[in-house]
């Protein structure tokens, strides 16, 4: 999310973004809230200030008391207060992608709260495949957010998480997402939202903070070869829409009960998402029954008019957005044009009432209209609850649980801190601090760089090897000199926000500049283990390193957050057994050279040579695959129970009883109680404790251009050496063994499904 070129807000271009990081903030001591009856007793007479009433009754009372200009003042993120009713100004825009962020005007840091816990960037957190951990992080972030709100440094509405599918490895914002798989993204989004929103007192209507799932929908092109997200038209088939792009948003609303959905900049099939009544009122509000508000990405309405030229006048744009179901405009477009749209008969006040009612209902659920927050559930939170030792330890735990071991020749890792007398630490990210955070970051509690983490274990010699990550000219000789003299070498390479970020997609998926040269030359002269650490959001073509026997180990560490250096050292020296798995495919360089990033198709097309996308459809060679990840120990699997045949009952006279069908409709009546269990015994047969993710995949019958393989579920368990555990998957036939057909309808595919469970393949036949 970023304001566009017509915005009144600061841009997020590189220079502006850096300036935001260091903007001054004045310490405040009071949160912003309405209905301060203690200091204004007359407010007691207003029903909207009475917490004993239901949300809708309070909202109706409030809206009935507002003039049209006052209502319009609450259609934009910088909401204008109504002093006569005791309502202050409110800033809706705060961010909490992987910790409370300074991006967005609603949050700031000061001497009172100088920083917040900065967890790993989302792509690495997703690599933990630990659903309970996703929710735990959300709880910690919302606690720190509430603590900052109580001292006037944050709002209550946070526009996170980003649950777009990481469809193409070049996307600069892929780092913000849970990866390429709809099931993983769905589970991550719903769990993180629950962590942010759910209150500790069991009040299901109330909100701790309000989350927002973005960017709806089919949004994953920022700026590729001059093609901008502001004007990009994503041409998407109904099949791809319903089985790839929409599931995370559906889960966010239905399973996470998210308070908000943000529509994206782009068009989908020729219509701006923020002006498409089918996508907004039809799907989000109609089919999924969103209990909350729909917000535009920042200055989307500006772009709809000025860049896309979709409407003839600003008033038509304003009317189209609100009539389509938009409730809140990040930007000032509606505050400037909604009144004129009403005057010209394009927009009626009743529709505005619905929009502001959704906005006010969210604020009611947050307690904004319940008076002084110090008297409410979270009133005791404050600076002492931010950057606690426990929170910082959790950031370290998440990072090390997400780190993925991709290569480990002859058990070269873990290193022994007693056997290694000297360690050469080389690379442009070896002493990284801010780079470890990724984007949409806040000021962290503190940093532990990779160099600091490794130096805490053994004596190190540091040589950057490149002046920066672009590595235009590598200092090969200096790096080789320190490497040749060391017992082991750690090369910390990869990218940073100058390589991949919002508004900047990659053209190449190889390591930048002369990084490959530096790695290969250092490996040649090294006498001991050579560990390549890749810090990046997207995957890299490192086939050269995978094939080089002198490079003994490869670790991918994402952007690992404030404690990333400590986590890297924990894994390298065996204080932690790596258990992360890749949440995205790593393609060869040829993929980026031949595949058009703007082609939104997921499925391969033999006629054109289009190879398909993600592990579900791509059939070409990979450098590493979705789900790859090694451990320092070995886990064995034994299938305990799984059926071989499942029968789907059909009503009398169904066409498939008298003729051969490839699939049947997955309808609710047919699906009730139609399921089975798969039990798997897992044993740690090695000598080191460790965590292990068990995946359940299915290869369905190849009907309706079905995926060649798709994830049905995953579970993580921790086992001591020689320890055993049982993993159980509850399979719903109509949910898990179905595919989406060409028209977007869900069908149960009849025939043989191959279930991949751990190291087993199990055939299951679905019959009617």
TAGI-V55092 format. One record per backbone hydrogen bond with DSSP energy under -0.5 kcal/mol. CO is the residue of the C=O (numbers start at 1). NH is the residue of the N-H. If there is no record, write none. Layout:
co	nh
CO	NH
CO	NH
This chain:
co	nh
4	7
13	17
14	18
15	19
16	20
17	21
18	22
19	22
20	23
34	371
35	37
36	39
36	40
40	43
41	44
42	45
43	46
46	49
47	50
49	51
50	53
54	58
55	59
56	60
57	61
58	62
59	63
60	64
61	65
62	65
63	66
67	71
68	72
69	73
71	74
72	75
73	80
75	329
77	79
77	92
79	90
81	83
82	85
82	87
83	86
86	35
86	88
87	82
90	79
90	92
92	94
93	106
94	159
95	101
98	119
99	98
104	107
113	110
117	119
118	562
121	124
121	125
122	126
123	127
125	128
126	129
127	581
129	131
130	134
131	135
132	136
133	137
134	138
135	139
136	140
137	141
138	142
139	143
140	144
141	145
142	146
143	147
144	148
145	149
146	150
148	151
148	153
148	154
149	152
153	108
156	158
156	210
157	94
158	160
160	212
161	163
161	214
165	167
168	171
170	506
171	174
173	176
174	177
175	123
179	166
181	185
182	186
183	187
184	188
185	189
186	190
187	191
188	192
189	193
190	194
191	195
192	196
193	197
194	198
196	209
197	208
199	202
202	204
203	199
209	211
210	158
212	214
213	262
214	163
215	217
215	219
216	264
218	220
222	229
223	225
223	505
224	227
226	228
227	224
228	231
228	232
232	234
232	267
233	235
234	236
234	269
237	241
238	242
239	243
240	244
240	245
241	246
246	249
246	250
247	251
248	252
249	253
250	254
251	255
251	256
252	258
253	257
259	293
260	213
261	263
261	295
262	216
263	297
266	273
267	234
268	271
271	268
272	275
273	276
275	277
276	280
277	282
278	283
279	284
280	285
281	286
282	287
283	288
284	290
290	292
293	261
294	327
294	328
295	263
297	300
299	303
300	304
301	305
302	306
302	307
303	307
303	308
304	310
313	317
314	318
315	319
316	320
317	321
318	322
319	323
320	324
321	325
321	326
322	325
324	281
328	296
328	330
329	77
329	331
330	299
331	77
332	336
333	337
334	338
337	341
338	342
339	343
340	344
341	346
341	347
342	345
348	351
348	352
349	353
350	354
351	355
352	356
353	357
354	358
355	359
356	360
357	361
358	362
359	363
360	364
361	365
362	366
363	368
363	369
364	367
365	207
367	370
368	34
372	375
373	376
376	379
378	381
382	385
383	386
388	392
389	393
390	394
391	395
392	396
393	397
394	398
395	399
396	400
397	401
398	402
399	403
403	405
403	580
404	406
404	556
405	630
407	554
408	411
409	412
415	417
416	420
419	421
422	487
422	488
423	425
423	461
424	426
424	490
425	463
426	492
427	430
429	432
430	451
433	436
434	437
434	438
435	438
436	561
440	98
441	102
442	444
443	116
448	565
449	453
450	454
451	455
452	456
454	457
454	458
459	423
461	425
463	427
465	475
468	471
471	514
474	476
475	479
476	480
477	481
478	482
479	483
480	484
481	485
483	486
486	527
488	424
489	491
489	531
490	426
490	492
491	493
491	533
492	429
493	535
496	499
496	500
501	504
504	501
509	541
512	515
514	518
515	519
516	520
517	521
518	522
519	523
520	524
521	525
522	525
522	526
523	526
529	489
529	531
530	532
530	552
530	553
531	491
531	533
532	534
532	555
533	493
533	535
534	536
534	557
534	558
535	495
540	542
542	545
542	546
543	547
544	548
547	549
548	551
550	552
552	409
553	532
554	406
554	407
555	534
555	557
556	404
558	560
559	121
561	564
562	448
563	567
564	568
565	569
566	570
567	571
568	572
569	573
570	575
570	576
571	574
572	414
572	415
576	578
582	627
583	180
585	587
586	623
586	624
588	591
588	592
589	593
590	594
591	595
594	596
596	599
598	600
602	613
605	608
605	609
605	610
610	605
611	619
613	617
614	617
614	618
616	708
616	709
621	588
624	586
625	628
628	582
630	405
634	685
634	686
636	683
638	681
641	679
644	765
646	767
647	649
651	654
654	657
655	658
655	659
662	750
664	748
665	667
667	671
668	672
671	674
673	675
674	733
674	734
676	731
678	729
679	640
679	641
680	682
680	727
681	638
682	725
683	636
683	685
684	722
690	719
692	694
692	717
693	695
694	715
695	697
695	758
696	712
696	713
697	756
698	700
698	710
699	754
701	703
703	706
710	698
713	696
715	694
717	692
719	690
720	723
723	684
725	682
727	680
729	678
729	731
730	732
731	676
731	733
732	736
732	737
733	737
737	749
739	741
739	747
741	744
745	741
746	666
747	739
747	749
748	664
751	753
751	766
753	755
753	764
754	699
755	757
755	762
756	697
756	758
757	760
760	757
762	755
764	753
764	766
765	646
765	767
766	751
767	648
